[in-house]
Amino acid sequence: MDPQRYPRLSRISLPADLRELPESEVPAFADELRAYLIEAVSQSGGHFGAGLGVIELTVALHYLYDTPNDRLVWDVGHQCYPHKILTGRRDTIHTVKQKDGVAPFPKREESEYDTFGVGHSSTSISAALGMAIGARARGEDRRVVAIIGDGAMTAGMAYEALNHAGGMDPEPDLLVILNDNRMSISENVGGLTKMLGRLSGSKTLNALREGGKKLLGDKNKPAAKFVRRWEEHWKGMFVPSTLFEEMGFHYTGPIDGHDVPALLATLKTLKGLRGPQLLHVITTKGKGYDLAEGDQIEYHAVGPFDPSVGVVKKAGPAKPTYTQVFGDWLCDMAAADPLLLGITPAMREGSGLVRFSKEFPQRYFDTAIAEQHAVTLAAGMACEGAKPVVAIYSSFLQRGYDQLIHDVALQKLDVLFAIDRGGVVGPDGATHAGSFDLSFLRCVPDMVVMAPADEDECRKMLSTGYRHAGPAAVRYPRGTGPGVAVQPTLDTLPIGKAELRRRGAGVALLAFGAVVPAAEKVAAELGLTLVNMRFVKPLDRALVLELATTHEGLVTIEDNVVMGGAGSGVAELLAAEGKAVPMLHLGLPDDWQEHASREQLLAEAGIDAAGIRAAVLARWPGLAKSPLSAASG
């Protein structure tokens, strides 16, 4: 770090160092931190806009609170880069998201300052309340602060925690900071967002405040004291204080989240108060970098870029991503069927619904960060004969699992789940890994579960699930596929029918979804049979039984955890039929895969071509002596 460019930040490695600064230098330190964040993320890529928006708040909190003894609990995790820089990871922040580098979200194993692991949103208030209760049970005197923002206040879990904390007796000592920037990844939606928007843009509120200060002068005069007693009454016409006060929290704000002196003064006051407190701060996502302020969606997360130029849009890949295949299919099917309705829990960009939201705005529903509501909303739509499609990340569907079982599958409702980021995801780490969906979907009665081997098959499976009368799921990976041309038709596949891609001898490879191309390469090298299974549920019973009879062994391959996954389904089928055949199950380990590239993680799990080949030969070494495998080796 260049001490000429960063004279204060270069001397500060931990919050204790920061607290040695005179308070008068804290605003200048915040400016240095912002400049360093821009420099670091421009080199590495990563989440960007949210961190820029909480520079001053992060600095003020670490300056005033005795971290890590006092607990700071960050929500979502998009906001945490400045926090990581201040807590011992300043010189390694450029390794964020890389294998063995800094984690992209707070992670307890990485630092004692990361008090709670985050990846999904709206957990901070619940966790912080639990910490406050736990500290009191142990007789420990510490402050606990939850910082919730970047759309996280749109999720029901946040209100469950507020409701609990505000009604407790004795009252917990807890500060909740609502970082209000009107954004999640795209614009926030919902009633609370509208209320907060009216507040922050209220000319009347601002005029009353500023005019009152000038008119009343000295705040200790009797007239000023009298007016302050009525402040909550007229403020309630403009701000959400009534909502939070009725839930049992003392509401303070709104204040400018980029005004360091105001933040320090307010936090000093709140730090001395007991009971549940809520501080409402107004911030700007991307603050201090004009391009990020001007395009907050584009700069939510970025790849490496030149700060003097900004993000340069690159030409799209020669082949479409699976997300793009879904987005195009959704629009095409919507044009063909007026009953189609599209639902996303705050993932319009990530799930490929931008075009759909523009072409079919009355049939597009963004539920905000509310996966449970999104699934049951779809169930209600299906009750009335509509055809809902829920576009959702695999790891986010975990939050709506009860609703998938109880509200959709149990009632045999006609809902299609388009599950993005299935299997190995990569740089976002374990919190975003789609490792479990095949396991938790295949055990649900009446579910049809599909995994495409290529782009065109993905489109056909979406049509198949949509036309199927009942719950269905198509699970596809992040990124691009093998490059198979996508046909513009809306053709379907026969449900439960696999594709025999290669008839070989000795051992049959039964591959599910994204691992089919790698398995196909190994089958060709070793002269093996290859099946693109297509359906995790129902399985192609007849083909599996035939292969078990005609082959000396079966290998199942999937980018899902082996435990309870697609391979387990094959084993269960054979056991039920009394077929004893040697089997090898390849998939993701019974462990957490940390952040790295998708290619690195597939190799680490042994389900790339090299790993599959090595595992097969280790189990059946005689295959290496076949003429075909010897020639290929």
N, C-alpha and C positions, 0 to 999 in steps of 0.2 A: 504494500500500500504506500502510495506517494504521500509523505507527510506534508509536502507543500500544498497539495490539493485538498488533503483531509487532515488539517492540523489537530483537530479534536478527535475525530473518529479513529485516527491512527493510534491514539493513546488509550483507547477504550476497548477492552476485550470482553468485559463482563459488566453487568449493571452496577456492581459496586464501584467500578471506576467512573461510570456515568454520574453516580451520586456525589462524586467529589467535585464536579463542575459547579461553579457559581450559577445560581438560577438565571442570572442575566445572560449567560452563554448558551442556555438550553435551546432557544430558537435557532441560533446559528448552527448548533450541533444537528438539529433536525434538518436543516438545509443540506448539510454535508451527508447525512444519512440518505436523503432522497437522491442526491447526485450519485452516491455510491450504488444505490439500488438500481438506478437506471444503467449505470456502467456494467454492473455484474450480470443483470438479467439480459442485457443486450448481447453479452458474450455466450451465455449458457442457454438462453430461452427459459420459459417457465411462466408461472402465474405472475402477472405484472400490475394490472390496473388496481386491484384491490389493495395490494401492498402500498402503492403510492398514496392511496387514500387514507391510510392509517399511520403515516409516519409520525405526525405530531402526537397522536393518541398513544402510540407505542412508546415513544420517548417519555411522555408525561407519566405513564403508568410505571415504567421501570425506574423513573427518577424518584417518584414519591413512595412507591411500595417496596417493601423489603423482600424482593424476589431473590431466591426461589422459596423462602419461608412463607411469604405471602403468595397466594396462588392466583395466577392469571390463566383463565381458561378460554382459549380461542375457539370460535365457531367456524365451520366450513373448512378452514385451513388455508383458503386462498389469501388470507390477510397476513400470514405468519412470516413472510420473508424478512421484514424489518426486525421482528422479534428474534428470528434466528441470528441475524447479523449482530444484534446486541448481546446475544447469550452464548458467545464462544465459537460461533461458526462464521465469523466475518470473513476469514481468509479462505474458507472452503465453500462459500455460498455458490460459487461458479460451477460447482460439481452437482448442483441440484438435479434430481431426476436421473442422474447417471448411475451405472452400476457401482456399488460401494461408495457412492457420493451422499450428499446431504439429502434427506428425505423431503419430498415436496410438501408434506403436511406435518403438523406437530406429531412427535413420536416419543413416547415415554422412554424407550430404550436408548434414544439418541442423546437426550439431555434431561437433567433434573429440572430445567426450566420449562420443558414441555410437559405440563402437568396432566394432560389428557390427550390421548390419541384421537385424531380427527381425520375425517375424509368425507363422511356424509354430514349433512347439515343439521342444525337446530338441536344439538346435544349439549351445548355449553351450559345452559341454565340448570338442567337436570344434574349434570356432573358437578357443577359448582355448588349447588345446594347440597348434594351428597357430601362434598368435601367439607362444607361448613358444618354439617351435622356430625361428620366423623371427627373433625377437629374438636368440636365441643365435647363429644363423648370421651375423648382422650385428655380433656382438660388443657388443650393447647390454644394459645392466643395467636391467631393469625387471621388476616383479612383474605377474603375470597372475592374475585372479580370475574364475571362472565362477560366476554365481549362478543356480542351477537350482531352480525351484519351480513352484507352481500347477499341479501334475500332470505337469510335463515329465519327471520321473524314471520315468514309466510307459512311456516309448517306448524301443524297442530301440536307437535311435541313441545314446542316452546311455550305454548299457552297452558299445556298440562303442568309444566314445571312452575310457571308463574302462579297458577291457581293453587298449587300445593304450597309453594313458599309463602304466598301472601296470607294463607289461612292458618299457618302454624302457630302453636302456642307451646313454649315460648317462641318468639320470633327469631328467625335465623339472621345472623349478620352476613348480609349478602348484597353486593353491588352488581347490578346488571347494567351494562352499557349498550344501548341500542345505537349502533353505528348506521345511521340512515343515509344511504347513498342512492336510493331509488333503483338499485340494480341488483340482479343476481348475476347470471351470465348475460342474459338479455334483460330487457326492462322488467321490473317487478310488476306483478299483476295482483288484483284482489282489492277488497274493500279497505283493509288497513293501509295499503299502499296509497290509495286515493286520499285517505284522511291525512296521512303524513305529508303527501304532496301538497295538499291545500294549506297545511301548516307552514311548510318551509317556503312556499311562494306567497304567503299572505302579506300583501302590502299594508293591510289594516293593522295586523299584529305588529309589524315592524314600525309603522308610523306611531301607534299608541305608545310603544315602548320608548322610542327615541324622543317623541314629543313630551312624554311624561317625565323623562330624565331632565330635560331642559327646563320644563315648567316648575318642577318641584325642587330642583337643586339638591341641597344637602339631604342625604337619605335619612339623617337622624332627626330632621324636623318633624313636628307632629303631623303635618299634612302628608308627608311622604310615608310615615308609618301607617297612617290611616289608609292610604291608597294601597299599600302593600297587603293589608289585611283583606282587601277586596280583589287582589290580583287573581287569585285562583278562580273567582267567580267569572270575571270577564275572559280570563285565559281559556276557560273551559269552552268558550264559544269557538275557539280557533285551534286548540291543541288537544292531543289525546290524553291529557293528564287525568281526566275523569275515568277513562278506561283503566289505566294502571292503578290509580288511587283506589278505585273500587275493588281491584284485585288484591289490595293490601300493600301496595308499594308506594313509597313516597317518591313522587315524580319531580325531577329537576330538569329544566331545559325548555326549549331546545337551545343549545349553544353551538357556536362555530367550532367544529372539530379540527380546524387548521389554525386556530388562534391559541398559541402555546400559553401565553399568560392567563387567558381565560380558562383554559383546561386545567392548568396547575392550581389556580385559585379555587375552582369548583371542586376538583378532586381532593384538595386539602380539606375543604369543608366536609365533604361526604365521607372521607376517611375517618373523621371523628364521630360520625353518627352511627347509631346502632339500629338493627332491624333491616328489613328489605328496602333497598334503595334502587331507583332506576334513573339513570342519566341518559338523556336523549341528545346525541350529537349529530350535527349535519355535516357530512363530508362529501367530497367529490371524488369519484372513482377515477384514477389516473392523474390525480392532482400533481401539478408541477411539471408535467410533460404534456405540452399542448396537444400533440397528436393523440395521446391516450385520452385526454379530456374530451377531444372532439369526436372520437370513435371508441366509445367505451366497450362495445362488444368485440371489436377487432382486437383490442389491446387487453382483453381479459387474460388471455394466455398467448404467448408469442414464442416463435423460434428465435434463434440468434438474429440480430439486426444491427444496422448502423444507426446509433442514436441521432446523428446529424441528419439522417434521411428518413428514418422510420421504417416500418415494416413495408417491404416491397412485395406486392402480390406476385407469386410465381405462377407459371402456367400449371394447370392441374395435371395430375398423373395421366399417362397415356391410357390407362385403364381405370374405370370408375371404382370408387370405394364401395364396400357393401352398404354403407350409409347412403350413398348416392343412389345405389340400385333401389333401396327401399323408398327413398324420397320420390324417385321417378315413378315407381310402381304405385305409390299411394295416390299420386295425382292422376295417373292413368285409370286406376280402378275407381277413383272418385268421379271421374268423367263418365265412366260406364255405369255407375250405380249411385243414384242420388241419396241412398240411405247410409252411405259410408260417412262416419264421423271420426276425426283424428284427435287423439288425446296425447298430451305430453306433460310430465311434471317438471316444468321449467327447463326443458332441454331442447328447445326449438332448433338451435343451431347444431348441437351435438348429435341429435337424433335424425337430422335431415328433413325437418318440417318447414324450412323457410319458404320454399316454393309453394307448398300446400297452404301455408298460412296466408299467402298473398292471393293465390288463385281461388281458394275456397274459405274466405275468412269467417263465414257464418257456420262453417262445419269444422272449424279448428278451435280446440279448447286447451288452453294452457292453465293447469290447475295450480301453478306455483309449486314450491317445493313441498308437495303433498302427495306422496306416492300412494298412501292408503286411500285417500279420497279419489285419486285418479282411477284406481281399479274399481272401486265401488260405484263411481260415476258411470264407468263403462257398463257395469252390471245393470244399473238402472236404465241406461239407454237401451240395452239389449232386451230388457223386459217389455219395452214398448215397440219392438220390432226393428229398431235401428241396428246398424252394423258397425259397432265401435272397433277401432284399431288403437291399441295402447302402445305407443313407441317409448321404450324405456331401456335404460342400461341394465345389464344383468345384475350388477351389484346393487343398483337402486331398487330393482324388483324385490330384493330380499326384504325391503321395508314394507312391501305390500303383500307379503306372502299369506298372511291370515285372510286377507280379502280375496286373494286369488282362490284359496281353498273354499272359504265359507260363503263368499258372495257370488263367485262366478262358477267354479267347478261343481260345488254341491248342488247348485240349482241348474246345472247343465246349460248355462247361458252362452249365447253365441258371441264370444269375444275373442279377437285375435291379438296375441301379444307379439309384437315385433321387438325382439330382444337384441339390442346392440351390445358390443363389447363383451361378447361371450368368450369364455376361455381365457387364454393368456392375453393380457392387455398391455403391460409394459411399464413405461416411465412413471405412471401415477402410483404404482406400488400396490401393496396388499389391500388397501382400502377400496380400490377400484377393480380388483381382479374379478373376472367372471368365472371363477373356478368351480362353482357349486350348482349352477342352474340345472344341468342335466340330472343331477342327483335329487334336487328338491322338486323338480317338475315331474319326473317319471314315476314318482310314488303317488301322484294325485290321480284318483280315478277319473276317467272320461277325458283326460288331457291327451291331445295329439301333440307330439314333440318332434320337431324336425331340425336337422342341422345340414345346411348346404355345403357341397364340396366346391362350388364355384359360383360365379355371379349369376349366370343364367338360371342355374338350379335354385338360387335364392329367390329370384323373381317367381319362378314356378311354384315354389313352396309357399310364398306369400299368397298367391292366388289360391292354392290348395287349402291353406288354413282359413282363408276368408270365405271360400265357398262351402267349407265344412260346417255342418249344423252342430255347433257346440264349441267348447273352449279348445283353442289351439295355440301353439307357440312355434315361432321360427326363430332360431338362435344362431346368430352370425357374428363373425369376429370383427375386431377393429381393423381398419386399413383395407388394402386391396386384396384381391384374390389372384388366381392363376392367370386371369386374362381371357376367360371364355366370353365370346361375344354374347351380349344380352339381346334376346329376341323381343320385339315390341309387343307380342301377343300376350294374352292373359291366360295362357294354358295352365292346366293343373296336372298333378301327378297322382297315380293310384295310391291311396293311403295304405301304408304298411308294406310297400313293395320296394325292395332294395335293387341296386343295379350291380350286376356281375360284370365288372370291367375287364377282368383278365382271368382266364381259366389256366391254372398252373398245376403243380403237383406238390405233394408232401404236406405243406402248411398253407392255411388260408388266412389272409390278413383281412380283418373286418374293421374298416375304418369309418369313423363318424365325423362328418363336417370338415373343418379346415385342415385336418391332418391327412386327408385323402391324397393330395398331390405328393407329399413326402412318402406315404406308404406305397403309392403307385410306382415310384422310382425304385424302392427296395424290392417290390414284387417283380419288376422287370429284371433287376440285377440277379436275383436269386431263383427266378423261375417259379414264383409262388402264385397262388390264386389271390386275387384282390377283389373285394366287394366294397362298393360305396354304399354304406348301409342306409343313408338318407333319413330313415325314421328311427328315433330312439324309442318311441312308443307310438303305435304298436310296432314291434319288431317283425321282420319278415320270417315268420316261424318256419315255413316250409324250406326256405333256402338255408337257414341256419342248421336245421336238422339234416338236410342233405349233405352239407359240408362237413358236419360232425361225423357222418358215416363214411365219407369218401376221402378224408384227410387224416393224417396222423396227429395233427394239432391245429388249434385255432389261436390267433392272436387278435385281441381287441385293442384298438388305438383310439384315443380321444383326448381333446384338450380340456378336460374336466377332471376333477379329482377321481382317482380310481375307486375310492370308497363310495359305494352306492351309485356309481355312474352307469354309463351305457354298457360297459363291459360286464358289470354285475348283472344287468338285465339279461345278457346272453347266457351267463352262467346259471342264472335262476331258471331260464327256459329249459336248458339242457338237463338240469337236475330234476325238474318237474317231469321231464319225459324219460328219465332214467338213462340218459346218454352220458357215458363216462368217456371223456376225451381230454387229453392234456391241453391246458390253456395257459396263455400268458396275457396278462392285462397291463397295458401301457397307458399311462396318463399322467396327470399332475400328482405330486407327492402329497402325503398327509402332513403338510407343513405349510408355512406361509412363504410365498415367493415375494421377495422384495423388489424395489424398483430397478429396472434395467430395460434394455431394448427387448422387443418381443422376440427377436431372433435369439438373443442370449438366453432368455427364459425357456424357450422351446428346447434349446440345446441342453440347458441345465436339467430339464425334466426328462431328457432322453426321448423326445418325441419329434425331433427333426429326423431327416433321412439317415444321418450317421448314427444317431441314437437308436432308431428302430432296427437298423441293420445289425448293430452290435448286440442288442438284446435278443434278437431272433437267433443269431448265430451262437450266442452263449447258451441258449436253451436247446437248440438243435444244431450242434456243431457239424453234423454230417452234411448239412446243406451247403457248407463252404466248399465241399469236395465235388459238387455238381459241376458239369462242364460249363453251364451258363454262368454260375457264380464265379468260377475260377477265371473265366475269360474276362468278366467284368471287374474282378479284383486286380 
